[in-house]
Amino acid sequence: MASLQNQSNFETKIPAEILIARVIQIHDRISKLESLRPSKQVNTLFSHLVKLCTLPSNIDIKAIPQDVQAVRENLILLCGHAEGLLELEFATFISKISRPLNNLDLFPYYNNYVELARLEYRILSDNGVVQPKKVAFVGSGPMPLTSFVMATHHMKSTHFDNYDIDEVANDVARRIVASDNEFEKRMKFVTSDIMEVKEKLMEYDCIFLAALVGMRKDRKLKIIEHVRKHMKAGGYLLVRSANGARAFLYPEVDEVDLPGFEVLSVFHPTNEVINSVVLVRKPFFDN
């Protein structure tokens, strides 16, 4: 019976060639859109793409042909742009209603963020990070749901510094937080390229790196190395990555991409959560 079940599980996995063909088809349709702002057509295409990329598959993203790699790199940029526009629209809307922090669940992917935050906090707590004094979230955007969920449900005494390069995004996020005086005291928004932040990185017990910070691999690795150089010894870095077909949506970060760190945990989801989670620590004695 077990062997039959395993065979059945194997047969339900989408073959790589079919997956790639469907991804390319969706990419072609997205590329022809006049705008990536939220609309029925945009939402439908990206929903189909997400569902496709979370199906069980055996695809080896490093083994796909170069032309497909080019499609993947462009698709990550398109996904990032569309995600930013979606967040900005919902964050702007929520900021204008009363008690916006009580209405975060209006965001269509809110439950995914709740589940991801729960997963990340469990990984952190399993590795000794329970109630850090100060945390940085790099790439927070106009609707920093991870910071909101973590501060509300998990890290209830932690101070959060949210870094984003876009002042418009930070301004909207500030308006959401301004509705709660106690919450506002624990939540700061900093407009800066993280590559220009140095001494300040020493202050944080844990630094989160959003999946879309450094959408091209070489840029992301430079950012990770910059953070490693300037963060405090013994500090934790939580990097969001992607695995398998999910790497058509977000950049991947492997253990080999993290020299100079102690790798503590690598988790690849198999449910509706998109991002993989890689937790590393800067050694106390940095060579």
For each residue, the residues with C-beta under 8 A, 3 or more apart:
1: 4 5
2: 5 6
3: 6 7
4: 1 7 8
5: 1 2 8 9
6: 2 3 9 10
7: 3 4 10 11
8: 4 5 11 12
9: 5 6 12 13 56
10: 6 7 13
11: 7 8
12: 8 9 56
13: 9 10 55 56 57 58
14: 18 19 52 55 56 57
15: 18 19 57
16: 19 20 57 58 59 60 64
17: 20 21
18: 14 15 21 22
19: 14 15 16 22 23 52 55 57 59 245
20: 16 17 23 24 59 64 68
21: 17 18 24 25
22: 18 19 25 26 52
23: 19 20 26 27 49 52 53 71 72 75 245 248
24: 20 21 27 28 68 71
25: 21 22 28 29
26: 22 23 29 30 45 48 49 52
27: 23 24 30 31 71 74 75 78
28: 24 25 31 32
29: 25 26 32 33 45
30: 26 27 33 36 45 46 49 75 78 82
31: 27 28 74 78
32: 28 29
33: 29 30 36 41 42 45
34:
35: 39 42
36: 30 33 42 78 81 82 85
37: 42 85 89
38: 42 43 85 86 89
39: 35 42 43
40: 43 44
41: 33 44 45
42: 33 35 36 37 38 39 45 46 82
43: 38 39 40 46 47 108
44: 40 41 47 48
45: 26 29 30 33 41 42 48 49
46: 30 42 43 49 50 79 82
47: 43 44 50 51
48: 26 44 45 51 52
49: 23 26 30 45 46 52 53 75 79 248 249
50: 46 47 53 54 249 274
51: 47 48 54 55
52: 14 19 22 23 26 48 49 55 245
53: 23 49 50 245 246 248 249 274
54: 50 51 245 246 271 272 274
55: 13 14 19 51 52 245
56: 9 12 13 14 270
57: 13 14 15 16 19 244 245
58: 13 16
59: 16 19 20 64 244 245
60: 16 63 64
61: 64 72 244 245 247 248 252
62:
63: 60
64: 16 20 59 60 61 68 69 72
65: 68 69
66: 69 70
67: 70 71
68: 20 24 64 65 71 72
69: 64 65 66 72 73
70: 66 67 73 74
71: 23 24 27 67 68 74 75
72: 23 61 64 68 69 75 76 247 248
73: 69 70 76 77 216
74: 27 31 70 71 77 78
75: 23 27 30 49 71 72 78 79 248 249
76: 72 73 79 80 215 248 249 250 251
77: 73 74 80 81 215
78: 27 30 31 36 74 75 81 82
79: 46 49 75 76 82 83 249 250
80: 76 77 83 84 212 215
81: 36 77 78 84 85
82: 30 36 42 46 78 79 85 86
83: 79 80 86 87 212
84: 80 81 87 88 141 142 169 212
85: 36 37 38 81 82 88 89
86: 38 82 83 89 90 108
87: 83 84 90 91 107 141 142 143 169
88: 84 85 91 92 141 142 143 168 169 172
89: 37 38 85 86 92 93
90: 86 87 93 94 106 107 108 143
91: 87 88 94 95 141 142 143 169 172 173 176
92: 88 89 95 96 142 172
93: 89 90 96 97 106
94: 90 91 97 100 103 104 106 107 143 176
95: 91 92 100 172 175 176
96: 92 93
97: 93 94 100 103
98: 179
99: 102 103 179
100: 94 95 97 103 104 175 176 179
101: 104 148 152 176 177 179 180 183
102: 99
103: 94 97 99 100 106
104: 94 100 101 107 110 143 145 148
105: 110 111
106: 90 93 94 103 110
107: 87 90 94 104 110 113 143 145
108: 43 86 90
109: 112 113
110: 104 105 106 107 113 114 145
111: 105 114 115
112: 109 115 116 272 273 274
113: 107 109 110 116 117 145 146 149
114: 110 111 117 118 149
115: 111 112 118 119 271 272 273
116: 112 113 119 120 146 273 275 277
117: 113 114 120 121 145 146 149 150 153 154
118: 114 115 121 122 153 154
119: 115 116 122 123 267 269 273 277
120: 116 117 123 124 146 150 208 238 277
121: 117 118 124 125 150 154 155
122: 118 119 125 126
123: 119 120 126 127 238 265 267 277 279
124: 120 121 127 129 130 206 236 238 279
125: 121 122 128 129 130
126: 122 123 265
127: 123 124 236 264 265 279 281
128: 125
129: 124 125 132 205 206 236
130: 124 125
131: 155 156 157 158
132: 129 135 155 158 204 205 206
133: 158 159 205
134: 158 159 161 203 204 205
135: 132 150 155 158 159 160 161 204 205 206 207 208
136: 160 161 162 163 201 204 206 207 208
137: 140 144 146 147 160 161 162 163 207 208 210
138: 163 194 207 208 209 210 213 223 227
139: 163 164 194 209 210 211 212 213
140: 137 144 146 147 162 163 164 169 170 173 189 210
141: 84 87 88 91 144 164 166 169 173 210
142: 84 87 88 91 92 166 168 169 170 172 173
143: 87 88 90 91 94 104 107 172 173 176
144: 137 140 141 147 148 162 173
145: 104 107 110 113 117 148 149
146: 113 116 117 120 137 140 149 150 208 210
147: 137 140 144 150 151 160 162 187
148: 101 104 144 145 151 152
149: 113 114 117 145 146 152 153 154
150: 117 120 121 135 146 147 153 154 155 158 160
151: 147 148 154 155 156 158 160 183 186 187
152: 101 148 149 156 183
153: 117 118 149 150 156
154: 117 118 121 149 150 151
155: 121 131 132 135 150 151 158 160
156: 131 151 152 153
157: 131 186
158: 131 132 133 134 135 150 151 155 186
159: 133 134 135 186 187 188
160: 135 136 137 147 150 151 155 186 187 188
161: 134 135 136 137 188 190 200 204
162: 136 137 140 144 147 170 173 187 188 189 190
163: 136 137 138 139 140 190 192 194 197
164: 139 140 141 169 170 173 189 190 191
165: 191 192 193 194
166: 141 142 169 170 191
167: 170 171 191
168: 88 142 171 172
169: 84 87 88 91 140 141 142 164 166 172 173
170: 140 142 162 164 166 167 173 174 189 190 191
171: 167 168 174 175
172: 88 91 92 95 142 143 168 169 175 176
173: 91 140 141 142 143 144 162 164 169 170 176 177 189
174: 170 171 177 178 189
175: 95 100 171 172 178 179
176: 91 94 95 100 101 143 172 173 179
177: 101 173 174 180 183 184 187 189
178: 174 175 184
179: 98 99 100 101 175 176
180: 101 177 183 184
181: 184 185
182: 185 186
183: 101 151 152 177 180 186 187
184: 177 178 180 181 187
185: 181 182
186: 151 157 158 159 160 182 183
187: 147 151 159 160 162 177 183 184
188: 159 160 161 162
189: 140 162 164 170 173 174 177
190: 161 162 163 164 170 197
191: 164 165 166 167 170
192: 163 165 196 197
193: 165 196 197
194: 138 139 163 165 197 213 223 226 227
195: 222 223 226
196: 192 193
197: 163 190 192 193 194 200 201 230
198: 201 230
199: 202 230
200: 161 197 203
201: 136 197 198 204 207 227 230 231 232
202: 199 230 231 232
203: 134 200 232
204: 132 134 135 136 161 201 207 231 232 235
205: 129 132 133 134 135 235 236
206: 124 129 132 135 136 235 236 237 238
207: 135 136 137 138 201 204 227 231 235 236 237 238
208: 120 135 136 137 138 146 238 240
209: 138 139 213 223 224 227 237 238 239 240
210: 137 138 139 140 141 146 213 240
211: 139 240 241 242 250 251 274 275
212: 80 83 84 139 215 250 251
213: 138 139 194 209 210 220 223
214: 217 219 220 221 222 223 224 251
215: 76 77 80 212 219 220 251
216: 73 219 220 251
217: 214 220 221 251 252
218: 221 222
219: 214 215 216 222 223
220: 213 214 215 216 217 223 224 251 253
221: 214 217 218 224 225 257
222: 195 214 218 219 225 226
223: 138 194 195 209 213 214 219 220 226 227
224: 209 214 220 221 227 228 237 239 253 257 258
225: 221 222 228 229 260
226: 194 195 222 223 229 230
227: 138 194 201 207 209 223 224 230 231 237
228: 224 225 231 237 260 261 282
229: 225 226
230: 197 198 199 201 202 226 227
231: 201 202 204 207 227 228 235 237 282
232: 201 202 203 204 235 282
233: 282 283 284 285 286
234: 281 282 283 284
235: 204 205 206 207 231 232 281 282
236: 124 127 129 205 206 207 264 279 280 281 282
237: 206 207 209 224 227 228 231 261 279 280 281 282
238: 120 123 124 206 207 208 209 277 278 279
239: 209 224 253 258 277 278 279 280
240: 208 209 210 211 250 275 276 277 278
241: 211 250 251 252 253 254 275 276 277 278
242: 211 246 247 249 250 251 252 274 275 276
243: 246 247 252 268 276
244: 57 59 61 247 268
245: 19 23 52 53 54 55 57 59 61 248
246: 53 54 242 243 249 250 274 275 276
247: 61 72 242 243 244 250 251 252
248: 23 49 53 61 72 75 76 245
249: 49 50 53 75 76 79 242 246 274
250: 76 79 211 212 240 241 242 246 247 274 275
251: 76 211 212 214 215 216 217 220 241 242 247
252: 61 217 241 242 243 247 276
253: 220 224 239 241 257 258 278
254: 241 257 258
255: 258 263 266 278
256: 259
257: 221 224 253 254
258: 224 239 253 254 255 261 263 278 280
259: 256
260: 225 228 282 283 286 287
261: 228 237 258 280 281 282 283
262: 280 281 282 283
263: 255 258 266 278 279 280
264: 127 236 279 280 281
265: 123 126 127 277 278 279
266: 255 263 276 277 278 279
267: 119 123 276 277 278
268: 243 244 276
269: 119 272 273 274 275 276
270: 56
271: 54 115
272: 54 112 115 269
273: 112 115 116 119 269
274: 50 53 54 112 211 242 246 249 250 269
275: 116 211 240 241 242 246 250 269
276: 240 241 242 243 246 252 266 267 268 269
277: 116 119 120 123 238 239 240 241 265 266 267
278: 238 239 240 241 253 255 258 263 265 266 267
279: 123 124 127 236 237 238 239 263 264 265 266
280: 236 237 239 258 261 262 263 264
281: 127 234 235 236 237 261 262 264
282: 228 231 232 233 234 235 236 237 260 261 262 286
283: 233 234 260 261 262 286 287
284: 233 234
285: 233
286: 233 260 282 283
287: 260 283
